[in-house]
Amino acid sequence: MRADAFQPIRLPAHEWDRPDILQACRERKPGPLLRAAHRRYGISQTRLAALIGGMDQGEVSRLVNDKGAKITTLERWERIADALDRPNHARLAVGLPPRPGASTAPASDRLPARRTTVALAPTDSLGAGPVTARTMSRPGAPGRVDDPSLVAAVAMESARFGRRAEMTNVGAFAVEQLHADLRQLAQAYLTQPPLPILLGIRSIRDETIALLSGRQHPKQTRDLYALAGYACTLLAWISSDLEQFAAADTHGRTAWLCADLADAPELRAWVLSTRSKTAFWAGQHRDALGYAQSGQAFAPSTSVGVLLAAQEADAWAEIGATTRARDALDVARDARDRIADADSIGGLLSCGQARQANYAAGVYLRVGDTDAALTETDAALNAYTIGEQRSYGTEAQIQITRAASYLVKNELDGASEALRPVLSLPVDQRLHTVARRLGQLGLALTQPRIARAAEAVALRAEIESYRAHTAVTALPVEIIRAGRTANVPQPDQPPEPFERMRDHWWWRPGWKEGRSFYTWHLTFQDAADVHRLAHDYLTNLHLPALDHIPDRWLHLTMQGVGFTDEIAAEDIDRIVQAVRQRFEALHPFEITLGPAAVDPEVVRLGVTPAAPVANLRRAIRQGIADVWGAENVPEPADGFQPHVSLAYSSGTAPAEPVLRAVAAHTFRSATFTVTEAQLIILNRDHREYQWTTYAAVPLS
């Protein structure tokens, strides 16, 4: 088709003065107009169809030949008018607004004498712009300001606006039904496995977003943004239950945007509650505290105010601020008394008596009041007994707190009994939050006073088996990898593609055979879960280019100090003591190892969350600075990325076999509770990092 095929057709001016054409305009019959263009001036039906748009050649043919086709919408009449470059008096005849600045008189009435014009009000977004009408000497002439067709055209503009304002792609019950579906899924999450619920909520979110891309009334738009915000909030909470903290943060940020667009205070409060929960389980306790405190400023008279205060108490307890933790629990109780309205969503986004008591029990356990902790667990379980909706995740947390309290009291039987319902959960209901609490309890079972008891040994074995098969390990690999991307330290992925491995064992500056080095490490001698994960990977990595790291030498490098022949023993002892004092403000924390990645010298596991490990390293550096001064602390403070090496490259070799072997591995993670850091004397004479421990400094 030629380039000018889409240019408007300019019919001679006299055609628009023909009585039959003007009558066809008034009666809105397109046939005579299109016939004139087609038969008298040779404009093809195909070109007419292209100019009008939304119409094929066959439909134009039926219009030209009066074969029953009709034009029923004003929008299509406007396209025909534009296609035929219709003058204003003909536009007015059909009921369309005139083009701005052009005459509204027929060509036969256009006189060269000066005329007075009257400016009509602009029609803004309706497309007509300012209109001028000529005063005519002949009463009733088409296009005069007293011409009824002009008045009708202005009325038509208002009608068009009314129709557009009334248009909506949301039916009367659509938002209500989506809201009901979301409430149902939020309720189902309390009793059903997480992944199917997550996928159902995703479907509601996607349907809501699709509706928002259309046109609806302003109130419906706000309702849809609120609905999308609640869906993203639920997705964030569930994602963190599945240890997908990066995905949870993404959902949380989107939920906050939706809350802002919907101007929904309760949704804002729930978003901040969810972000507090995500930060807490990612080890970012100060951030968790900030989110919980900020959320209380938005909390309406629903149960979210109770949960936010309870989360604040939880964060204070984890930080070690006992008094503030107890004060926040009092705030939660007051918020319970102020509840006047039902939660908008309910289910997962609600805080009943059992959930509140679960938080209180955990706080009391952390601050050392085991009797109060047991009282709260009794209250929580009683709330379920008298009819509150059960939640297997919350109930598992309650029982773990109960078991931990019994352990403090040296009552192994009570701990074992409390754990029975938790250990019997099916794999797809073993949330990360529950598995992590169980890991902390398993650590408590290694205390010397009970470690050798048969019941303690059996419980540790059951806990280890539980944590090896959870809802996280059962997730599809693509979901795990997508959710973990932002959590994997970037150096674990090579900055650029590489084709060859290189020898890791070259002598770094200062190193030579027989020389040793003081450095702080985290070590994994008795970490069965870490050893299992290492074996899983290394089974597929029997390649001549790699030196495997034995279990006893697995480590996480923290902070170097210096070569042993350059540092006085008194300095080392003072550094150990300074670090010990710095560690008094820190508490044990859990990390997750995996997946593995490859760089040219090493296969290594990513470590998440990175923040508490970085905080631990910062405390070590502060201890060194206390002795030597901040300007003399070795190694850069920035750029630290925690990782655990599995194998070192033993020479120059193609990288492709190593990359392929690691990529083929079905991802699984391992968890480890960090309770101390070790200052070691490191040697690398035998193409292997080996050490003796100089000091092990526990976290408070």
N, C-alpha and C positions, 0 to 999 in steps of 0.2 A: 504494500500500500504506500502511496506517495506521502512525502513528509507533510504536505498541506491537507491531507485527508481529514485531519481532526480540527481544521480551522472552521469557524462558523460559516454557514452558507448565507451570503448576502443577496437576498432576492431584491429585485428592483423596487423602489419605493412605492410605485403605483400599485404593485400587487397588494400591498397592505391597505389600499384604499378601496379595493373592490368590495361591493356590497356582500357578495357571497362569502368572501374570506372573513370580513368583520362579523357577519352573522354566525359563521362557523366558530369564531372565537367566543362570541357571546354564549353560544350553545355548547361550548367545549367539545367540539367535534374535530378531531385531528385529521380526518380523512382528506378534506379539501386542501388543507395546508400541505400535507405530505404529497398529495397528488400533483399539486402545482410544482413543487420542488422536483419531483421525480419525472413527470411527463412533459412539463413545459420547459424545464431547464436542465434535464438530463442528469439529475443527481441520483446516483445508484441507491438502491435500497440498502445495500451493505454499508455504504458510507453513512446513510441516515441512521442506521442501527448503531454504528460506532460512535457517532456524534451524540446520540441521545443517551447511550449507555444503559446497561441493564436490560437490553432488548436485542433479540436476534433478528436476522433478515426475514425470517418467516413471519414474525409478529408484525414487522413493518409492512410486509406485503398484505397482511390481513387488514391493517389499518388503511392502507392506500386503496384497497378494493372494497372497503366497507363490509368485511366478512365477519363482523361480530366482535372483533377485538375492541377493547375499551381502555381509556386512560382514566383511572379512578383516583389517583393521588395528585395533590397539588405539586409535590416534589417532581414528579415525572413531567407535569405540564411545564414546570420551570426549566427542566432540561431540554424539552422541545423548543421552548422560547429561546434559550441560549443557543441551541443548535442552528436555528433559523434566523438568528440575530434579529429577533422580533422588535420593532419599534415600540415606544412606550404606549401609544394609543391602542395598539393591538394587545400589549401586555395587560393594560387596564381592562380591556374588553373581556379577557379571559379570567380576570380576577387576580392577576399578579401585580405586585408593586412595581412602579416605574423605576427605571434605572436613574441614579442620581445625575443631575446636570443636563439631562437630555430633554428634548421637547416632548410634551404629551399630546401634541396636536397631529392630525393626519398631515401627510405631505402637502395635500391640496390646500390646507389652511395655513401653511407656514408663510407669513407675509414678512417682507423686509422691514416694515415699520418697527419702531421701538415699542416694546411691550413692557407692561408692569408685571413683575413676578411676585408670587407669595411663597415664602419658605415654609415648608411643612416640617414638623418635628422629625429628627432623625430616628430611624428604627433600630439603631445600634446593631446587636448581633443577629437581627432578623434578616440582614442582607440587603436592605433597600437603601440605607443611607439617607441623607437629606433629599427632599423632593421639592421641585419647583413646578408650579402650574401656571400657565399663561391665562390671563384674562382674555376672554374672547368676546367679540361683538355680537355673536350669534347665540342666543340662549339655547341651552341644552346640547351644545356641540360636544362630542366626545372629547374628554380630556380636560374640560373646564373644571375649575375648583368647585363649581356647583353641580358638576356631573355626578349623578348617583354612583356610577361605576368607580370613581375615585374614592368616594366615601366607603364603598363596599370593599375596595382593595385594602384600605387602612384597617377596616374591621377584620379582614382576612388575616392580616399580620398578627393581630391580637389572638385570633383563633389558633394560628400556627404556634404561637408561643404557648398558649394554653395546652395544646396537644403535646408539645415537647415536654412541658413541665409535668404533665400527667404520666408520661411514658416511664415505664420501669420494667427491668428484666427480672424482678423479684416478685413472685406471686404472694398472695395475701398470707399464706401459711408457710412459705419457704424458710424464712429465718427462724420461725418458731419450731419447725420440724428439725432443722439443723441443730438448733440449740438443744432440743430434746435428745437427739442422737448423741450429741457430745456429752450431755449429762449421763446418759446411759453408759457410755464407754468409761467415763470417769468413775462411775460406780463399779463397773465390772472389773476395773483394774485392781480393786481391793481383794478380789477373790480368784482372778484368772491370771494366766501367764502373761508377761509383759509384751512380747513381740506381736501377737495378733492384735492387741489393743493399740499398740503404737501404729500399726499399719491402718487400722480403722480410723484413728484420729487423723492420720495423714490424709486419708481420703476426704474427710470433712474439711480439713484445711484447704486442700486443693480445690474442692467444689466452691468454697467460700471465696477463694482468690479469683476463681473464674467468674463468679458473679460480680465481684468488684471491678472487673475489667469492662463491664457493661454500664448501663445507665439506670439509676434508681433514685428514689426520693432521698433527700439529705438524711433524714432519720434512719432510713434503711441502710444507707452507707455507713453511718456510725455504728449501727447494730452489727453490720457485717464485719467491720474492723474489730469490734469487740469480740465477735465470735472467732475470727482468725487469731486474735491475741490470746484468747483462752486456749485454743487448739495448740498454738505454739508453746504456751506455758506448760501444758500437759506433756507435750513432746519433750520439752526441756527436762522436766522432772523425771520422766521415764528414761530418757537418755542417760542421765547421771546415775540412775539405778542400775543401768547396764554398763557403767564405767566409761561411757562415751562423753567425756567432759567437754571436748571441743565442740561436738554437736550440740550439747546442752547449752553452751555459751551462745552459739549461733541462734538457736531457737529463742533463747532469752532476750537477745538483742532485738530480734524481730518482734517478739511479743511486746517489748517496751514501746517500739515504734507504733504498733497497732493501738496500744493503750493510749498513747498520746493523741493519735488521730481520732480515736473514739471518745476522748476526754472521759475516761472511765476510771474513777479513783479506786474502786475495788479491784479492778484488773491490775492497775499499777501496783497495788499492795501484793497481789498474788505473784506478779512477775518478780518483785524484789524478794519475796519469800523463797521463790524457786531459785533465784540466783544466789541467795544466801546458802541454800542447801547445797547447790553445786559447788560453790567455793569451799564450803566446809569439808566436803568429802574429797576435794582436790588438794586439801592441805593448806588452803589460803584462809586461815581463821580470822585474820584481821579484816579481810574483805567480806567474809561471811558476817562478821559483826556489823560492819558498815551497812551492808544491804538490809539486815534485819532492823537496824535502828532507823534507816531511811524509810522503810516500808511502813513503820508505825505512824508516820506523818500522814499517810494516805488511807490508813485502815478505817473503813466504815464500821458500823455496828454489826459486823458479821464475825465469823470465827477466825478469819485471817489475822485479826489483831491478836488473838490468843497465840496463834502459831508463831507470829513474828516475835512476840515477847519471849516465848519458849526458845526460839532459835537464838535470840540474843543471849539468853542464859546459857545455852549450850556452848556458844562461842566463848563467852567469858570464862566458863569452867575449863574449856580446853586451853585457853591462854594462861589460866592459873589465877584469875581474879575471883576468889571465892565469894567475897562480900557482894560484889557486883552481880555475880551469877545468882545468888539467893535473892537479891533485890529484883532482878528481872523475872524470877519465878513469881514474886508477889505481883508484879505488873501483869503477868499472864493471868493470874487468878482474878485480878480486878477486871481485865478485859473480858473474861468469861461472864462476869456479872453484868457487863454492859451490852451483851449480845441482844439485839432487838430484831434483826432481820435474818432471813435464811440466806445461805450462800448461793450465789448465782449459778454455780456449776455443781458443787457438792462432790461427794465421793472422795477422790484423791485430793481435790481442792476444797477440803473442809478440815476442821480440827475439832474432833469430839473429845469427850472426857478421857478415853483411853489413850489417844494420841498425845494429849497434853500431859497425862500422867507418865507416859513413856519418856517424854523429854525430861520431866522433873526427876524421874528415877535415874536417868543417865547423868544428870547434873549432880545429884546427891552422891552417886557412886564416885564421880571424878573428884569431888571435894572431900571424900573420905567419910561420908555419913551413910554407912551401909544400912543401918536400921531404917532411916528415912527412905533410902532407895527401895528396900523391900516393901515398905508401907505403900509407896507409890506403885510398885508393880502389882501389889494386891488390889489397889484401887483400879488400875487399868484393866486387869483381868475381870474384876467384878463388873465393870461397865459393859464388857462383852456379855457377861452372864445375864444381865438384866435387859439385854436387847439391843445394845448399840451395834451397828454394822461392823462385823469383823473385817480386819485387814491382815492377811497372812504376813505381810512385810513388817507392819507395826508389832504384831503379836510375837514375831520372831525376835525383834529387838527387845521387847519386854522380857522374854524368857532368857535372852543372853545376859541382860542386866541382872536378872534374878540369879542366874548361875554364877556370874562374877561376884555378886555380893556374898553368896554362899561360900565361894572359894576364899574370900577374905576372912570369913569366919571359920575356915578349915573344915567345912561341911561338904565333903566330896559327894556324898550321897544326894544331897539337895541339889548340887550343881548338875549332877548327871541326870536327875529326874527333870530338872527344868529344861535341859537341852533336848530331851527326847522328841518333842514336837518339831523342833527346829531341824534336827538331823534327819527327820523323816520327810522333809519337804521334797517334792519331785524336782528334778534337775532344772526344769524350765521356770521354777518359781524361786530359785536360789539367787536372789538379787546380790549385786556387788556389795551393797551396803551391809547386808547380813553376813556375807562371806568374810568381809573385812573385819567386822566385829568378832566373828568367830576366830579369825586369825589372832586377834589381840587376846582372846580368851585362851587359845592354845598356847600362847607365850606365857600366860600366867600359870599354866599347868606345868611349866618347866622349872618353877621355883624349887630350890633344893628341898624344902620341907615336905613337898608333896610329889616331886617329880618321879620318884621310884615306886609310888603306890600303884598297884595293879589297875585301879580304876582310872587314875590319871593317865597311865600309859594307854589304856584302851580308848579313853576320850580323845587323846591327842591323835591317835590313829584314825578315829572316826572323823575328826575335824579335818585332817589332812585329805582324807578321801572325799569329803564334802567339797572342799575348796578346789579340788582337782576337776570337778565336774559341776559347773554352775550355769546359770542362764547366760553368762558372758561367754563361756567356752562353747556353749551350744548355739551361739549366734552364727548366721551365715558369714563366711569370711569377708564378703564384699561389704557388709554392713560394718564389721569391726574395722576394716581398713579405712573405710570412708570416715567413720567416726573418730579414728585415732590420728588422722593425718596431722592435725595441728598440734597434737600432743607429743609427737615424736621429735626429739631434739634435732634441729636441722643438720648439724654436722654428721648425724647418722646417715644422711643421704649425701652422696658426693655432689659438690657444687657444679660439676660438669661431668658429662659422660666420659668414661675412661675405658680403655681397652686392655690394659695390662696391670697386674699386681706388681708391687715393688717390695723389696726386702725390708721388713720392719726392724731387723736386728742391726742396723747400722749404728755406729757409736755416736751418740749425741755429744754435744760439747761438754767437756769435763769428765765424761764417763771413760773408764778403761777397765781392763780385767783386774779383778780384785778390789775394786772400789765400791763402797756402799753409800746409801742415801737415806736420810731421814725424810719420811713423808707420811701424811695422814691419809688413811684409806678406810673404806667400809669393806669388810670381808665377809665371806659366806661359807665358812667351814661347815656349819651344821644346818644349812638352809636347804632342806630336802626339796622344797618346791622349786627353788632356783636350780638345783642340780638336775631335777627332772626335766626342766625346760632346756637346759644346756644339752642334756643327752638327746632330747628330741631333735634339736637342730644338728648336733654334731654327727648323729647317725647318718645324715645325708651329706656330710661334708668330709668324707674320707678321700681327700684330694692331696696329691703330693705337694701342692703349693702351700698347704696350711699346716701350722703347728697348733694342735688343740691345746687348750688350757685345762689342766686337771682341776677337779672340783675344789681341792684345798687351796688353789691359787687364784680362784675367781675373786675379782675385786672391783671396787668402784673408786677410782682415784679422786682424792679430794683436794689436797693442798701440799705442795712440797715445802720442805724447810731448808735442806742443804746437805752437802756431803758430810759424812761422819768425821772425816779427818780435818774438817774446817770449823767445827762447832764444839765449844766446850760443853762438857757434860752438865755443868751447873746451869748453862743457858737452856739446855733441853729440859731439865727438870723444872725450871721456872716457867717455861712455855707450857709444859703439861699442867702445872698447877693453875696457870692463868686460863687455859682452855677449860679446865675442870670448873672453875668459877663461872666462866661464860655459859657453860652447859647447864648450870643450875636453873636458868630461865627457859630451858627447852624441854620438850616432852617427846617421848617416843612417837614415831609416825610410821605409816605404812607406805611403801612404794610398789609400783607395778613394773615389771620388766617385760620387754617385748613390744613390738616385733623386732626381728633382727634386720640389720642393714649392712651394706658392704661399702668400705672405702678402699683405696689402693693398698692399705697396709693391714687392715683388720676387718673381721666380722664381729659386730657388736650389737648388744641389745640396747634399745632405747629405755629410758627410765622416766616414769611419770608418777605423780606430778613432780616437776622439777623444782618448784618453789621451796618446799621444805628442805630439800637437799642443798639448794643454794643458800638458804638461811643457816644451815648447819656449817657450811663452808665459811660463811661470813663470820660466824662465831669463832671458828678456828683462826681465821685471819686477825680478828680482834684480839684473841689471846696472844698471838705472835707479836702484834703491835704493842700490847701492854708491856712486853719485855724489850723489844728492839726499837719500838717507835714505828708509826704508820708508814714512814718513808722507806723503811728497811724490810717490809714484808715482801718475800720473794713471790714471783709470778704475778701476772696481771690479775686485777680483781674482776675485770669484765671478760666476757667470752666463755665462761664456764658452761659446759653442757654435760650433764651426768650421763654416763653409759657404763656398761659392763661388757668387757671384751670376752668373746668365746674362742677365737682363734686368730693367730697372727700369720701374716704372709711370710713365708720362709725364703722367698727369692723372687726373681722376675719371671712371670708366667702369664698366660692369657687370663683375663678376668672373667670371660664369658662363662666358663664352667662353674665358678663360684657364684656369680650372680644368678645363674639359672637354678642352682641347687637351693639357694636361699629363697628365691621367689617361689619355688615349688612347695615350700613348706607350708602346711596348714597352720595358720596362726593360732597360737595359744599363749597365754600370759602366765607369769609367776608373780606371786606377791611376797614381800619380805618386810618385816617390821624392824625398823632401825632403832636400836636401843642404846648404841654406843658407837664411838669412832675409835680407831686404833692408830697410834703412832707406831710405825714399823721401821725396821732397818732393812732396806730393799737392796737386793743384789740381782744382777742379770748376767752372770758369767756364763751360764750354760744354755743360752738362748731360751731362757724362761725366767719370768719374774718370780723370785722366791724371797722370803723374808722371815725375820723373827720379830715378834711383837715386843716393843719397848714399853708401851703403856696402853691400856684400854680405858677410855674415859666414858662413863655412862651418862646418858641424858637423865635429867631429873625425873 
